[in-house]
Amino acid sequence: MPKLGMEPIRRAALVKATIDVIGAQGSLDVTVSQIAKQAGMSSALAHHYFGGKDQIFLAAMRQILRDFGAEVVAELSRARTPRARAEALIGACFAPSCFDPATVSAWMTLYAQATTQPDMHRLLRLYQARLRSNLTYALRPLSPDPVADAETLSALIDGLYLRAALAGETDAPTAHSIALRALDRLTGANT
C-alpha cells in the first residue's frame, strides 16, 4: 500500500535531483535513472510520477520559475520608485538562488531544448514575455522608449547567463553590476 502524502515529497525530491544532475552534467544529457538515483528512488517511481525525462525537466524549470517569481515579489515589495522597481527586477535575476551554477545550467538546457520541444518553448516564451512586461512597466516613467529598453535589458540578462554557463567568467555580483550600468545608460541616469 502506498504511503499517503509521499507523492509531493517524492516529486519535489525528483525536481531538486533533476536540477542537481543537470548542473553537474551541464546539459539534459542525463537519464531518468541518474535523476532517480540522486533523489534516492527507483527510476520506475520517477517514471510513475512524471512519465519521462522531459516532463521531469519541465517540472524542474517550473520550480525554478516559481523560485524566481518569489525573488521578484520579495525585491519588488521594497521598491518605492520606478527606478527602484527596475533595479529590483534586475536584482531578482541575479539573486544567489537564481544564479546558482546548477540553476544556470538548467536555464541553458531550457534554451537549447526550446528549439525543438514545444512545451519548453512555451515555458521560455512565458518567462521572457513576463520579464519584458515587468521591465517595460518599470521603465515607462524613466525611458523615452521603455519597450525597446526592456528588450535590451532582457537580452543583456540572457547574455550574462550565457556567459556564466559557457565561460564561467561571470558571477552574480558582476552580472548585476553590468546590468545596472546598462540601466543607467538606457535611462540617462548620472553615475
C-alpha positions as CSV (number, residue, x, y, z in Angstrom):
1,M,0.0,0.0,0.0
2,P,1.4,3.4,-0.9
3,K,2.3,5.8,1.8
4,L,-0.1,8.7,1.9
5,G,1.4,12.1,1.5
6,M,4.6,10.9,-0.1
7,E,3.8,11.9,-3.7
8,P,4.5,15.7,-3.2
9,I,7.7,14.9,-1.2
10,R,8.9,12.5,-3.9
11,R,8.1,14.9,-6.7
12,A,9.9,17.7,-5.0
13,A,12.9,15.4,-4.5
14,L,12.9,14.4,-8.2
15,V,12.7,18.1,-9.2
16,K,15.7,19.0,-7.0
17,A,17.6,16.0,-8.2
18,T,17.0,17.0,-11.8
19,I,18.4,20.4,-11.2
20,D,21.4,19.0,-9.4
21,V,22.1,16.3,-12.0
22,I,21.8,18.8,-14.9
23,G,24.0,21.2,-13.0
24,A,26.7,18.5,-12.6
25,Q,26.4,17.3,-16.2
26,G,25.9,20.7,-17.7
27,S,23.1,19.5,-20.0
28,L,20.0,17.4,-20.3
29,D,22.2,14.5,-21.4
30,V,21.2,12.6,-18.3
31,T,18.9,9.6,-17.7
32,V,15.9,9.3,-15.6
33,S,17.8,6.6,-13.7
34,Q,20.6,9.1,-12.8
35,I,17.9,11.6,-11.6
36,A,16.1,8.9,-9.6
37,K,19.3,7.7,-8.0
38,Q,20.2,11.3,-7.0
39,A,16.7,11.5,-5.4
40,G,17.1,8.2,-3.7
41,M,14.3,6.3,-5.5
42,S,13.9,3.9,-8.4
43,S,13.6,5.0,-12.0
44,A,10.2,3.3,-12.2
45,L,8.9,5.6,-9.5
46,A,10.3,8.6,-11.3
47,H,8.5,7.5,-14.5
48,H,5.4,6.9,-12.5
49,Y,5.3,10.5,-11.2
50,F,6.4,12.3,-14.3
51,G,6.3,9.9,-17.3
52,G,9.8,10.8,-18.6
53,K,12.8,13.0,-18.6
54,D,11.3,15.9,-20.5
55,Q,8.4,16.0,-18.0
56,I,10.7,15.9,-15.0
57,F,12.8,18.7,-16.6
58,L,9.6,20.8,-17.3
59,A,8.6,20.4,-13.6
60,A,12.1,21.4,-12.6
61,M,12.0,24.6,-14.7
62,R,8.6,25.4,-13.4
63,Q,10.0,25.2,-9.9
64,I,12.9,27.4,-10.9
65,L,10.4,29.9,-12.3
66,R,8.4,29.8,-9.1
67,D,11.6,30.5,-7.1
68,F,12.4,33.3,-9.5
69,G,8.9,34.7,-9.1
70,A,9.3,34.6,-5.3
71,E,12.6,36.6,-5.7
72,V,10.8,39.2,-7.9
73,V,8.0,39.6,-5.4
74,A,10.4,40.0,-2.5
75,E,12.5,42.5,-4.4
76,L,9.5,44.5,-5.7
77,S,7.9,44.7,-2.2
78,R,10.7,47.0,-1.2
79,A,10.7,49.1,-4.4
80,R,9.1,52.6,-3.9
81,T,10.1,54.3,-7.1
82,P,10.1,53.3,-10.8
83,R,13.9,53.3,-10.7
84,A,13.9,51.0,-7.6
85,R,11.4,48.8,-9.4
86,A,13.7,48.3,-12.4
87,E,16.6,47.7,-10.1
88,A,14.6,45.2,-8.1
89,L,13.8,43.2,-11.3
90,I,17.4,43.2,-12.2
91,G,18.4,42.2,-8.7
92,A,16.0,39.3,-8.7
93,C,17.5,38.0,-11.9
94,F,20.9,37.8,-10.3
95,A,19.9,36.7,-6.8
96,P,22.1,33.9,-5.5
97,S,19.2,31.4,-5.8
98,C,18.7,32.3,-9.4
99,F,22.4,32.5,-10.3
100,D,23.4,29.2,-8.7
101,P,25.5,27.2,-11.2
102,A,23.0,24.3,-11.3
103,T,20.2,26.7,-12.0
104,V,22.2,28.5,-14.7
105,S,22.8,25.1,-16.3
106,A,19.1,24.3,-16.2
107,W,18.3,27.6,-17.9
108,M,20.8,26.9,-20.7
109,T,19.3,23.5,-21.1
110,L,15.8,25.1,-21.4
111,Y,17.1,27.4,-24.1
112,A,18.6,24.5,-26.0
113,Q,15.5,22.3,-25.6
114,A,13.1,25.1,-26.5
115,T,14.3,25.0,-30.1
116,T,12.7,21.5,-30.6
117,Q,10.3,20.9,-27.7
118,P,7.0,22.9,-27.9
119,D,6.3,22.7,-24.1
120,M,9.7,24.0,-23.3
121,H,9.5,26.7,-26.0
122,R,6.1,27.8,-24.5
123,L,7.6,28.0,-20.9
124,L,10.6,30.0,-22.1
125,R,8.4,32.4,-24.1
126,L,6.2,32.9,-21.0
127,Y,9.2,33.8,-18.8
128,Q,10.6,36.2,-21.5
129,A,7.3,37.9,-22.0
130,R,6.7,38.4,-18.3
131,L,10.2,39.8,-17.7
132,R,9.9,42.2,-20.7
133,S,6.4,43.3,-19.4
134,N,7.7,43.9,-15.9
135,L,10.7,45.8,-17.2
136,T,8.6,47.9,-19.6
137,Y,6.3,48.9,-16.8
138,A,9.2,49.9,-14.6
139,L,10.9,51.8,-17.4
140,R,7.8,53.8,-18.6
141,P,8.5,56.8,-16.4
142,L,12.3,56.6,-16.9
143,S,12.8,56.0,-20.6
144,P,11.6,57.6,-23.9
145,D,11.3,54.0,-25.3
146,P,10.5,51.6,-22.5
147,V,9.6,48.7,-24.8
148,A,13.0,48.8,-26.6
149,D,14.9,49.4,-23.4
150,A,13.1,46.4,-21.7
151,E,14.0,44.3,-24.7
152,T,17.7,45.4,-24.4
153,L,17.9,44.7,-20.7
154,S,16.2,41.3,-21.0
155,A,18.6,40.3,-23.9
156,L,21.5,41.5,-21.7
157,I,20.3,39.4,-18.8
158,D,20.1,36.3,-21.1
159,G,23.6,37.1,-22.4
160,L,25.0,37.3,-18.9
161,Y,23.5,33.9,-18.1
162,L,25.0,32.5,-21.3
163,R,28.4,33.9,-20.3
164,A,28.1,32.4,-16.9
165,A,27.1,29.0,-18.2
166,L,29.6,28.7,-21.1
167,A,32.7,30.5,-19.8
168,G,32.2,30.5,-16.1
169,E,33.6,34.0,-16.1
170,T,30.6,36.0,-14.9
171,D,29.5,35.8,-11.3
172,A,26.2,37.2,-9.9
173,P,27.6,40.4,-8.4
174,T,29.5,41.2,-11.7
175,A,26.4,40.4,-13.8
176,H,24.2,42.5,-11.6
177,S,26.6,45.4,-11.8
178,I,26.8,45.2,-15.6
179,A,23.0,45.2,-15.9
180,L,22.7,48.2,-13.6
181,R,25.2,50.1,-15.7
182,A,23.2,49.3,-18.8
183,L,20.1,50.6,-16.9
184,D,21.9,53.8,-16.2
185,R,22.9,54.2,-19.8
186,L,19.4,53.4,-21.2
187,T,17.7,55.8,-18.8
188,G,20.3,58.5,-18.9
189,A,20.9,58.3,-15.2
190,N,24.0,60.0,-13.8
191,T,26.5,57.6,-12.4
